[in-house]
Amino acid sequence: MRSDLVFGALTHVSNRYQLCQLASKATRKLHKPSTRLQDTTNEVLAHFQGTNPMRESMPPAAAQKSAAQSQQRRAA
């Protein structure tokens, strides 16, 4: 059940609002048009049970590239 997934994910994120925000962002990024949105949401919550979604997961090179892109956007 989804409630079990939510309570499992709350072990890593103490704020329910923040969990909702993280789950919705991850669901939007990972969703494939050929699958149901509910299934994608369940997969995201199941993933959050085993890992900390608050942890910085980008490799250093990707983080630097992202920072450079954001600085370029500000300059434009």
Biopython code that builds the backbone (N, CA, C, O; Angstrom):
import numpy as np
from Bio.PDB.StructureBuilder import StructureBuilder

atoms = [
    (1, "MET", "N", (0.838, -1.184, 0.000)),
    (1, "MET", "CA", (0.000, 0.000, 0.000)),
    (1, "MET", "C", (0.878, 1.241, 0.000)),
    (1, "MET", "O", (2.011, 1.219, 0.482)),
    (2, "ARG", "N", (0.347, 2.302, -0.538)),
    (2, "ARG", "CA", (1.123, 3.521, -0.622)),
    (2, "ARG", "C", (1.404, 4.119, 0.750)),
    (2, "ARG", "O", (2.452, 4.734, 0.943)),
    (3, "SER", "N", (0.499, 3.956, 1.703)),
    (3, "SER", "CA", (0.744, 4.517, 3.035)),
    (3, "SER", "C", (1.977, 3.881, 3.670)),
    (3, "SER", "O", (2.726, 4.557, 4.376)),
    (4, "ASP", "N", (2.194, 2.595, 3.429)),
    (4, "ASP", "CA", (3.407, 1.940, 3.927)),
    (4, "ASP", "C", (4.645, 2.542, 3.280)),
    (4, "ASP", "O", (5.671, 2.713, 3.938)),
    (5, "LEU", "N", (4.554, 2.862, 2.004)),
    (5, "LEU", "CA", (5.686, 3.476, 1.308)),
    (5, "LEU", "C", (5.968, 4.873, 1.855)),
    (5, "LEU", "O", (7.125, 5.259, 2.023)),
    (6, "VAL", "N", (4.916, 5.618, 2.127)),
    (6, "VAL", "CA", (5.088, 6.980, 2.654)),
    (6, "VAL", "C", (5.727, 6.935, 4.035)),
    (6, "VAL", "O", (6.667, 7.682, 4.308)),
    (7, "PHE", "N", (5.230, 6.075, 4.902)),
    (7, "PHE", "CA", (5.796, 5.999, 6.250)),
    (7, "PHE", "C", (7.222, 5.477, 6.220)),
    (7, "PHE", "O", (8.039, 5.868, 7.054)),
    (8, "GLY", "N", (7.534, 4.606, 5.280)),
    (8, "GLY", "CA", (8.914, 4.144, 5.134)),
    (8, "GLY", "C", (9.837, 5.251, 4.669)),
    (8, "GLY", "O", (10.980, 5.341, 5.115)),
    (9, "ALA", "N", (9.342, 6.099, 3.767)),
    (9, "ALA", "CA", (10.157, 7.208, 3.267)),
    (9, "ALA", "C", (10.339, 8.283, 4.323)),
    (9, "ALA", "O", (11.316, 9.031, 4.279)),
    (10, "LEU", "N", (9.413, 8.374, 5.275)),
    (10, "LEU", "CA", (9.532, 9.378, 6.334)),
    (10, "LEU", "C", (10.669, 9.078, 7.311)),
    (10, "LEU", "O", (10.981, 9.915, 8.158)),
    (11, "THR", "N", (11.286, 7.916, 7.212)),
    (11, "THR", "CA", (12.431, 7.623, 8.068)),
    (11, "THR", "C", (13.628, 8.486, 7.685)),
    (11, "THR", "O", (14.490, 8.762, 8.520)),
    (12, "HIS", "N", (13.683, 8.914, 6.420)),
    (12, "HIS", "CA", (14.798, 9.741, 5.955)),
    (12, "HIS", "C", (14.451, 11.225, 5.879)),
    (12, "HIS", "O", (15.336, 12.077, 5.964)),
    (13, "VAL", "N", (13.177, 11.534, 5.722)),
    (13, "VAL", "CA", (12.723, 12.926, 5.637)),
    (13, "VAL", "C", (11.705, 13.132, 6.748)),
    (13, "VAL", "O", (10.671, 12.466, 6.780)),
    (14, "SER", "N", (11.997, 14.048, 7.654)),
    (14, "SER", "CA", (11.117, 14.215, 8.810)),
    (14, "SER", "C", (9.905, 15.101, 8.510)),
    (14, "SER", "O", (8.895, 15.009, 9.207)),
    (15, "ASN", "N", (9.987, 15.943, 7.502)),
    (15, "ASN", "CA", (8.921, 16.875, 7.173)),
    (15, "ASN", "C", (8.071, 16.293, 6.036)),
    (15, "ASN", "O", (8.587, 16.029, 4.949)),
    (16, "ARG", "N", (6.797, 16.098, 6.278)),
    (16, "ARG", "CA", (5.926, 15.503, 5.255)),
    (16, "ARG", "C", (5.779, 16.387, 4.023)),
    (16, "ARG", "O", (5.690, 15.885, 2.903)),
    (17, "TYR", "N", (5.754, 17.696, 4.227)),
    (17, "TYR", "CA", (5.651, 18.610, 3.088)),
    (17, "TYR", "C", (6.886, 18.477, 2.199)),
    (17, "TYR", "O", (6.777, 18.452, 0.973)),
    (18, "GLN", "N", (8.047, 18.393, 2.817)),
    (18, "GLN", "CA", (9.282, 18.260, 2.060)),
    (18, "GLN", "C", (9.315, 16.923, 1.313)),
    (18, "GLN", "O", (9.780, 16.856, 0.175)),
    (19, "LEU", "N", (8.826, 15.876, 1.946)),
    (19, "LEU", "CA", (8.744, 14.579, 1.279)),
    (19, "LEU", "C", (7.845, 14.664, 0.051)),
    (19, "LEU", "O", (8.170, 14.110, -1.000)),
    (20, "CYS", "N", (6.738, 15.342, 0.179)),
    (20, "CYS", "CA", (5.813, 15.505, -0.946)),
    (20, "CYS", "C", (6.485, 16.255, -2.094)),
    (20, "CYS", "O", (6.337, 15.875, -3.256)),
    (21, "GLN", "N", (7.217, 17.310, -1.773)),
    (21, "GLN", "CA", (7.913, 18.084, -2.797)),
    (21, "GLN", "C", (8.981, 17.241, -3.500)),
    (21, "GLN", "O", (9.074, 17.245, -4.727)),
    (22, "LEU", "N", (9.779, 16.524, -2.717)),
    (22, "LEU", "CA", (10.825, 15.681, -3.296)),
    (22, "LEU", "C", (10.236, 14.572, -4.155)),
    (22, "LEU", "O", (10.743, 14.287, -5.240)),
    (23, "ALA", "N", (9.179, 13.955, -3.677)),
    (23, "ALA", "CA", (8.551, 12.861, -4.426)),
    (23, "ALA", "C", (7.933, 13.365, -5.729)),
    (23, "ALA", "O", (8.025, 12.697, -6.759)),
    (24, "SER", "N", (7.311, 14.527, -5.690)),
    (24, "SER", "CA", (6.690, 15.033, -6.916)),
    (24, "SER", "C", (7.747, 15.413, -7.949)),
    (24, "SER", "O", (7.559, 15.173, -9.142)),
    (25, "LYS", "N", (8.852, 16.000, -7.506)),
    (25, "LYS", "CA", (9.926, 16.347, -8.444)),
    (25, "LYS", "C", (10.548, 15.097, -9.048)),
    (25, "LYS", "O", (10.801, 15.038, -10.251)),
    (26, "ALA", "N", (10.792, 14.101, -8.208)),
    (26, "ALA", "CA", (11.388, 12.858, -8.702)),
    (26, "ALA", "C", (10.429, 12.129, -9.636)),
    (26, "ALA", "O", (10.855, 11.555, -10.638)),
    (27, "THR", "N", (9.149, 12.148, -9.316)),
    (27, "THR", "CA", (8.157, 11.480, -10.166)),
    (27, "THR", "C", (8.099, 12.146, -11.529)),
    (27, "THR", "O", (8.018, 11.460, -12.548)),
    (28, "ARG", "N", (8.138, 13.463, -11.566)),
    (28, "ARG", "CA", (8.110, 14.168, -12.854)),
    (28, "ARG", "C", (9.340, 13.842, -13.695)),
    (28, "ARG", "O", (9.242, 13.707, -14.914)),
    (29, "LYS", "N", (10.498, 13.714, -13.048)),
    (29, "LYS", "CA", (11.725, 13.430, -13.791)),
    (29, "LYS", "C", (11.796, 11.985, -14.277)),
    (29, "LYS", "O", (12.339, 11.717, -15.349)),
    (30, "LEU", "N", (11.259, 11.064, -13.505)),
    (30, "LEU", "CA", (11.405, 9.647, -13.826)),
    (30, "LEU", "C", (10.232, 9.058, -14.598)),
    (30, "LEU", "O", (10.329, 7.930, -15.081)),
    (31, "HIS", "N", (9.138, 9.781, -14.726)),
    (31, "HIS", "CA", (7.943, 9.220, -15.350)),
    (31, "HIS", "C", (8.145, 8.992, -16.840)),
    (31, "HIS", "O", (8.688, 9.837, -17.552)),
    (32, "LYS", "N", (7.690, 7.824, -17.293)),
    (32, "LYS", "CA", (7.717, 7.477, -18.716)),
    (32, "LYS", "C", (6.279, 7.460, -19.208)),
    (32, "LYS", "O", (5.406, 6.941, -18.512)),
    (33, "PRO", "N", (6.006, 8.009, -20.383)),
    (33, "PRO", "CA", (4.633, 8.090, -20.882)),
    (33, "PRO", "C", (3.916, 6.748, -21.003)),
    (33, "PRO", "O", (2.686, 6.703, -20.971)),
    (34, "SER", "N", (4.654, 5.670, -21.139)),
    (34, "SER", "CA", (4.002, 4.368, -21.325)),
    (34, "SER", "C", (3.589, 3.713, -20.012)),
    (34, "SER", "O", (2.977, 2.645, -20.027)),
    (35, "THR", "N", (3.911, 4.330, -18.877)),
    (35, "THR", "CA", (3.567, 3.741, -17.577)),
    (35, "THR", "C", (2.547, 4.610, -16.855)),
    (35, "THR", "O", (2.336, 5.773, -17.199)),
    (36, "ARG", "N", (1.920, 4.011, -15.842)),
    (36, "ARG", "CA", (0.954, 4.772, -15.048)),
    (36, "ARG", "C", (1.698, 5.685, -14.077)),
    (36, "ARG", "O", (2.752, 5.319, -13.557)),
    (37, "LEU", "N", (1.156, 6.849, -13.839)),
    (37, "LEU", "CA", (1.763, 7.803, -12.922)),
    (37, "LEU", "C", (1.810, 7.241, -11.499)),
    (37, "LEU", "O", (2.754, 7.504, -10.754)),
    (38, "GLN", "N", (0.796, 6.473, -11.130)),
    (38, "GLN", "CA", (0.751, 5.867, -9.800)),
    (38, "GLN", "C", (1.912, 4.902, -9.590)),
    (38, "GLN", "O", (2.496, 4.852, -8.508)),
    (39, "ASP", "N", (2.242, 4.139, -10.623)),
    (39, "ASP", "CA", (3.345, 3.189, -10.516)),
    (39, "ASP", "C", (4.677, 3.914, -10.363)),
    (39, "ASP", "O", (5.533, 3.484, -9.589)),
    (40, "THR", "N", (4.856, 5.015, -11.099)),
    (40, "THR", "CA", (6.084, 5.793, -10.981)),
    (40, "THR", "C", (6.206, 6.386, -9.583)),
    (40, "THR", "O", (7.291, 6.380, -9.001)),
    (41, "THR", "N", (5.108, 6.896, -9.041)),
    (41, "THR", "CA", (5.122, 7.464, -7.695)),
    (41, "THR", "C", (5.467, 6.392, -6.666)),
    (41, "THR", "O", (6.244, 6.645, -5.746)),
    (42, "ASN", "N", (4.909, 5.223, -6.809)),
    (42, "ASN", "CA", (5.218, 4.121, -5.886)),
    (42, "ASN", "C", (6.686, 3.720, -5.973)),
    (42, "ASN", "O", (7.306, 3.427, -4.951)),
    (43, "GLU", "N", (7.247, 3.705, -7.173)),
    (43, "GLU", "CA", (8.667, 3.377, -7.335)),
    (43, "GLU", "C", (9.547, 4.427, -6.659)),
    (43, "GLU", "O", (10.549, 4.085, -6.030)),
    (44, "VAL", "N", (9.180, 5.689, -6.784)),
    (44, "VAL", "CA", (9.950, 6.764, -6.145)),
    (44, "VAL", "C", (9.898, 6.622, -4.635)),
    (44, "VAL", "O", (10.930, 6.723, -3.971)),
    (45, "LEU", "N", (8.720, 6.391, -4.081)),
    (45, "LEU", "CA", (8.595, 6.242, -2.633)),
    (45, "LEU", "C", (9.332, 5.002, -2.137)),
    (45, "LEU", "O", (9.921, 5.026, -1.057)),
    (46, "ALA", "N", (9.308, 3.935, -2.901)),
    (46, "ALA", "CA", (10.049, 2.729, -2.522)),
    (46, "ALA", "C", (11.550, 3.000, -2.533)),
    (46, "ALA", "O", (12.285, 2.496, -1.685)),
    (47, "HIS", "N", (11.992, 3.790, -3.486)),
    (47, "HIS", "CA", (13.408, 4.158, -3.540)),
    (47, "HIS", "C", (13.788, 5.032, -2.346)),
    (47, "HIS", "O", (14.883, 4.895, -1.800)),
    (48, "PHE", "N", (12.898, 5.920, -1.943)),
    (48, "PHE", "CA", (13.158, 6.791, -0.800)),
    (48, "PHE", "C", (13.236, 6.008, 0.508)),
    (48, "PHE", "O", (13.849, 6.476, 1.468)),
    (49, "GLN", "N", (12.630, 4.836, 0.559)),
    (49, "GLN", "CA", (12.705, 4.018, 1.774)),
    (49, "GLN", "C", (14.132, 3.553, 2.031)),
    (49, "GLN", "O", (14.577, 3.510, 3.177)),
    (50, "GLY", "N", (14.841, 3.210, 0.974)),
    (50, "GLY", "CA", (16.181, 2.661, 1.127)),
    (50, "GLY", "C", (17.295, 3.671, 1.077)),
    (50, "GLY", "O", (18.403, 3.386, 1.530)),
    (51, "THR", "N", (17.032, 4.851, 0.534)),
    (51, "THR", "CA", (18.074, 5.860, 0.412)),
    (51, "THR", "C", (17.564, 7.188, 0.948)),
    (51, "THR", "O", (16.359, 7.397, 1.091)),
    (52, "ASN", "N", (18.483, 8.064, 1.236)),
    (52, "ASN", "CA", (18.128, 9.386, 1.735)),
    (52, "ASN", "C", (17.968, 10.332, 0.547)),
    (52, "ASN", "O", (18.961, 10.628, -0.117)),
    (53, "PRO", "N", (16.763, 10.819, 0.251)),
    (53, "PRO", "CA", (16.577, 11.711, -0.887)),
    (53, "PRO", "C", (17.164, 13.102, -0.658)),
    (53, "PRO", "O", (17.300, 13.880, -1.602)),
    (54, "MET", "N", (17.508, 13.416, 0.578)),
    (54, "MET", "CA", (18.082, 14.723, 0.896)),
    (54, "MET", "C", (19.573, 14.774, 0.598)),
    (54, "MET", "O", (20.155, 15.855, 0.499)),
    (55, "ARG", "N", (20.194, 13.601, 0.453)),
    (55, "ARG", "CA", (21.628, 13.526, 0.212)),
    (55, "ARG", "C", (21.957, 14.062, -1.176)),
    (55, "ARG", "O", (21.195, 13.869, -2.123)),
    (56, "GLU", "N", (23.074, 14.723, -1.286)),
    (56, "GLU", "CA", (23.536, 15.223, -2.584)),
    (56, "GLU", "C", (23.965, 14.026, -3.415)),
    (56, "GLU", "O", (24.943, 13.359, -3.075)),
    (57, "SER", "N", (23.254, 13.741, -4.498)),
    (57, "SER", "CA", (23.524, 12.532, -5.271)),
    (57, "SER", "C", (24.260, 12.810, -6.574)),
    (57, "SER", "O", (24.619, 11.870, -7.283)),
    (58, "MET", "N", (24.494, 14.082, -6.910)),
    (58, "MET", "CA", (25.180, 14.375, -8.156)),
    (58, "MET", "C", (26.691, 14.208, -7.980)),
    (58, "MET", "O", (27.238, 14.599, -6.948)),
    (59, "PRO", "N", (27.366, 13.633, -8.971)),
    (59, "PRO", "CA", (28.817, 13.561, -8.903)),
    (59, "PRO", "C", (29.408, 14.967, -8.978)),
    (59, "PRO", "O", (28.745, 15.872, -9.485)),
    (60, "PRO", "N", (30.628, 15.182, -8.491)),
    (60, "PRO", "CA", (31.218, 16.521, -8.462)),
    (60, "PRO", "C", (31.265, 17.194, -9.829)),
    (60, "PRO", "O", (31.028, 18.398, -9.926)),
    (61, "ALA", "N", (31.566, 16.446, -10.885)),
    (61, "ALA", "CA", (31.640, 17.050, -12.219)),
    (61, "ALA", "C", (30.275, 17.568, -12.657)),
    (61, "ALA", "O", (30.182, 18.644, -13.248)),
    (62, "ALA", "N", (29.226, 16.820, -12.374)),
    (62, "ALA", "CA", (27.877, 17.257, -12.740)),
    (62, "ALA", "C", (27.456, 18.462, -11.906)),
    (62, "ALA", "O", (26.762, 19.349, -12.403)),
    (63, "ALA", "N", (27.869, 18.499, -10.645)),
    (63, "ALA", "CA", (27.538, 19.635, -9.784)),
    (63, "ALA", "C", (28.215, 20.903, -10.286)),
    (63, "ALA", "O", (27.613, 21.977, -10.275)),
    (64, "GLN", "N", (29.468, 20.781, -10.727)),
    (64, "GLN", "CA", (30.173, 21.947, -11.266)),
    (64, "GLN", "C", (29.530, 22.417, -12.551)),
    (64, "GLN", "O", (29.395, 23.621, -12.770)),
    (65, "LYS", "N", (29.131, 21.491, -13.403)),
    (65, "LYS", "CA", (28.473, 21.845, -14.660)),
    (65, "LYS", "C", (27.150, 22.544, -14.385)),
    (65, "LYS", "O", (26.812, 23.525, -15.047)),
    (66, "SER", "N", (26.401, 22.040, -13.410)),
    (66, "SER", "CA", (25.132, 22.656, -13.043)),
    (66, "SER", "C", (25.340, 24.066, -12.501)),
    (66, "SER", "O", (24.573, 24.975, -12.818)),
    (67, "ALA", "N", (26.369, 24.248, -11.692)),
    (67, "ALA", "CA", (26.666, 25.571, -11.142)),
    (67, "ALA", "C", (27.059, 26.541, -12.249)),
    (67, "ALA", "O", (26.666, 27.707, -12.225)),
    (68, "ALA", "N", (27.838, 26.060, -13.224)),
    (68, "ALA", "CA", (28.238, 26.920, -14.346)),
    (68, "ALA", "C", (27.027, 27.317, -15.174)),
    (68, "ALA", "O", (26.932, 28.459, -15.623)),
    (69, "GLN", "N", (26.094, 26.379, -15.383)),
    (69, "GLN", "CA", (24.903, 26.699, -16.154)),
    (69, "GLN", "C", (24.032, 27.718, -15.440)),
    (69, "GLN", "O", (23.464, 28.604, -16.079)),
    (70, "SER", "N", (23.919, 27.600, -14.120)),
    (70, "SER", "CA", (23.087, 28.552, -13.383)),
    (70, "SER", "C", (23.719, 29.938, -13.391)),
    (70, "SER", "O", (23.005, 30.939, -13.451)),
    (71, "GLN", "N", (25.052, 30.012, -13.331)),
    (71, "GLN", "CA", (25.715, 31.307, -13.410)),
    (71, "GLN", "C", (25.527, 31.913, -14.790)),
    (71, "GLN", "O", (25.357, 33.125, -14.921)),
    (72, "GLN", "N", (25.555, 31.070, -15.826)),
    (72, "GLN", "CA", (25.357, 31.553, -17.191)),
    (72, "GLN", "C", (23.938, 32.084, -17.358)),
    (72, "GLN", "O", (23.735, 33.080, -18.052)),
    (73, "ARG", "N", (22.951, 31.436, -16.734)),
    (73, "ARG", "CA", (21.568, 31.904, -16.816)),
    (73, "ARG", "C", (21.416, 33.253, -16.137)),
    (73, "ARG", "O", (20.682, 34.114, -16.623)),
    (74, "ARG", "N", (22.103, 33.445, -15.016)),
    (74, "ARG", "CA", (22.017, 34.714, -14.308)),
    (74, "ARG", "C", (22.614, 35.842, -15.129)),
    (74, "ARG", "O", (22.125, 36.971, -15.092)),
    (75, "ALA", "N", (23.673, 35.536, -15.871)),
    (75, "ALA", "CA", (24.348, 36.568, -16.648)),
    (75, "ALA", "C", (23.497, 36.996, -17.841)),
    (75, "ALA", "O", (23.609, 38.133, -18.299)),
    (76, "ALA", "N", (22.674, 36.128, -18.334)),
    (76, "ALA", "CA", (21.885, 36.418, -19.530)),
    (76, "ALA", "C", (20.715, 37.318, -19.262)),
    (76, "ALA", "O", (19.964, 37.645, -20.181)),
]
sb = StructureBuilder()
sb.init_structure("model")
sb.init_model(0)
sb.init_chain("A")
sb.init_seg("    ")
for serial, (resi, resn, name, xyz) in enumerate(atoms, 1):
    if name == "N":
        sb.init_residue(resn, " ", resi, " ")
    sb.init_atom(name, np.array(xyz, "f"), 0.0, 1.0, " ", f" {name:<3s}", serial, name[0])
structure = sb.get_structure()
